[in-house]
Amino acid sequence: MSGLPRSAHALVTGGGRGIGREIAAALVRAGATVTVLGRHRQTLDDAVLAGAAHFADVADVADQAALSAAIAKASARQPIDILVANAGIAESAPFMKSDAALFARMMDVNFMGVVHAIHAVLPSLKDRPSGRIVAIASTAGLKGYAYVSAYSAAKHAVIGLVRSLALELASTPITVNAVCPGFTDTDLVAGSIETIMRKTGRSREQAVAELSRHNPQGRLVTPAEVANTVLWLCGEGAGAITGQAIAVAGGEV
């Protein structure tokens, strides 16, 4: 795996827990200075104390002003070379019970949160010797799943954004890619497991099996597997990889 640019500064949204924290920790181990953003101060501080990041600030990616201010603060400390737009939320409901407010929540965080982050980072990123933008999408951005139409629509939008922006920036040293995990062993998926148990009366083992059946390997993806893919895309040897939506899903897609 090719290394990161020397003294790279990486910013990870939603970096206090789950996949985001694992990505942040992998970037730290690879030698980057890492700033994590999120909504909850305690989880962010825990990540810093554990050595999974160097700096942290509170910002909701759906709040463009707050996110822009936090990114400007991080960039003033050290110019940003890598953006990992990871923050996301998931809710499930049948389509006819998915009202406009649910669609708005899914789009505001999962799609517009990516848009806001890129808008804030891109002007200064263009001045760097190389730049990496990685959006954490989902296999739900590559295919459909029942009962998550709003979430899936938002993740499809992220992949469309990545593919289009990659073409706009193809003449620059900046690459733009998406990583699309399948069901991953995180607290976000733990919430889905609890929902399945509550609504169907299934045991935890049965609920996990219900999600794992989508993966031909018959298991949940690990956060480390997602982080390793991000790390590769951020490396100096991945300069020709842009506009891609890379599934980390055991062959599901």
N, C-alpha and C positions, 0 to 999 in steps of 0.2 A: 504494500500500500504506500503510495507516494505521500510524503509529508506535507504539512500545511506550510503556507508562506511564513517566513521567519517573523516572529513577533506579531502574528495575526491577532486581531481583536474580533471575537465572535459574540454576537448578541442573539440570545435565544428567548423567544416569547413563550410564555407558559412553561418556564424553565424550573419551576419549584418542585415539580413532582412528575411521576410517570415517565413517559417517553422523553419529554423535554428535559427533565433532570438527568436522565441517562445520556442524552445527547450532550448536554453541557459537561458532564463528567468526562465523557470520551474526548471532547475537545480540550479540556484541561490536561488530560493525560498526554494528548498529542502536542502539547506545548503552547496552546493558545491562551490568551487572556480572555476570560469569559464573563460576560454580564448577562444575568437572567432577569427577566421581567415577568410579572404575574400580578394577580389580584390580592394575594394573601401574604402579608409581610412575614408571618411566622414560617411558612413553608419555604419562602425565599431565603430567610436568614438561616434556616436549617441546612439548606443546600450549600450556602457559603461556609458555614461552620464545618460541614462534612467534607469540604474540599472539592465539591462538585461545581463550584463557580468562585470567581474572585469578587464580583460586585453584584448587587441586586437593587432593584427599584420596583416600587408598586405602580402598576399601570394596567388598566383594562383595555385590551386591544380594540374593543368596540367604541372606546372614547378617543376619537382622533386627536383631540387637543392634548389629553393626558399622555397618550402614547408618544406623540411627537415630542413633547417636553422631556419625557424620560429618555428617548433615543438621542435627543440633542445633548442631554447631560452626559450620557455614556460616550457619545462621539467627541465631546469636548475633552473628556478624560483621555481618550485615545481614539483615533479614527477607526471606524468600523470597516472590517474587511469581509466579514461573513455574517449574513443574516439567516437565521433559521426561524421561520415563521411557523411555530408549532402550536400555539394556543388554540384550543378548540373545546367545544361542548357537544354533547349528543343527547337527543331526546327521541323517544319512539312513540308512535301513535298511528292508528289507521289514518289513511288520507282524509277521510271525511271528518275525522276529529282533529285534523291538523289545521288549525285556524291560521289566519294571517299573522297573528302574534307569534305563533310557533315558527312559522317560516321566517319572520323577521329576526327572531333570536338566532336561528341557525345561520342566516346570511350575515347578520351583523358581526358575529364572532368568527365563524369559520371562513367566511369569504372576505368581508370588508376588513376584518382584522388583519388579513394578509395584505390587502390593498393599502391600508393605512401604514403598516410597517414598511412596505416597500417604498411608498411615497416619501416617508421620512428619511430613509437610509440612502436612496438612490443618488441624490445629488452629490453627496460626499463620496459615495462608493465609486462614482465615475472618475474620481481623482486618484484612486488607489491603483497600484501596479496590476492587481488582479482583484476580482471580486466574485463572491459566491452568494447566491440567493437560493435557499432550499425551503420549499413549502412542504409541510407535513400534511398530506392529503389523506387518502384512504382508498382501499379497494372499492369503497362506496362511491368514489369518483370515477371508477372504471366500469362499474356494473351496477345493477340495481339490487336492492334488498327490500323485501316487504316491510312495511310499517316504519320506515325511516325515509320517506320521500323527501322531507325538507332537508334533512342532514345530507342525503345523497345529492340533492340538487346543489347544495352549497359546495360540496366537495367536487362535483363535476365543474362548477364554476371556477374553482381554484385551478384545476388542471387546464381549463381553457385559457385562463390568465397566464399561467406559466408558459404554455406553448406560444402564445402571442407575444409576450414580453421577451422571450428568448430570441425571437426573430428580430424584434426591434433593437436588441442589444448585441446581435451577432457580430457586429463590426467592432465591438469593444472587448476588453478582457473579462467582462462579467458573464458568468453563466447563470442560468435560471432553470431549476429542475424541481420536480415534485417527487417525494417518496410516499408510497401508498401502502401502509401496513394493512394486513388483514386483522382479524380479531387478535388483540395483543393483551398480554397479562399485565393489566394496569388497573388502577382504581376506577377508571372510566368504564372499562369492561366489567369490573366488579359490580358497578351500578346496573348494568344490563342483566347480569346474572341474577341480581336481587329482584329485578323487575320480572324476569321469567319465572322465578320461584313464587313470587307473590301472585302473579296473574294465572299461573298454570298449576300451582301446587306441586311442581316437580322438586326433587331434591337438588342440592347444590351440584352434586356429581352429574345429574341429568341435565341441569342447566348449562354446565360447562361443556358437556358433550354436545348439546344443541348448537353452541357457537363453534366448537371445534370441528363439527362435521363439514363446515364450509371449506376447511383446509384439507387438501388431499393427504397431507402428512398426519392428519388426525390430532392436531394439538394447537394450542395458542402460540402465537409468535412471542418472542421475548423482546423487551425493550432494547436489550443490547444488540440484537440483530438489526433493529431499525437504526440504532445509533451508528453501527459499523457502516451501514450504507451511506448515511449522511456524511460520516467522516471521509469516506472514499470520494464522494462528490466534492467535498471541500478541499481535497488534496491538489497539489500542483500538477499531478498527472491526469487530472480529469478535465483539462481545459477544453477538450473537444466534445464533452458530454454536456449538451444543453437542450432545453425544450423537451426533456424526457419525463415520463411518469413511471417510476420504477416500483413495481410491486414487490413487497416483502411479505409473502403470503403462502409459502409452501406449495406453489403451483396452482393456486385457486384461479388466478387470472392468466 
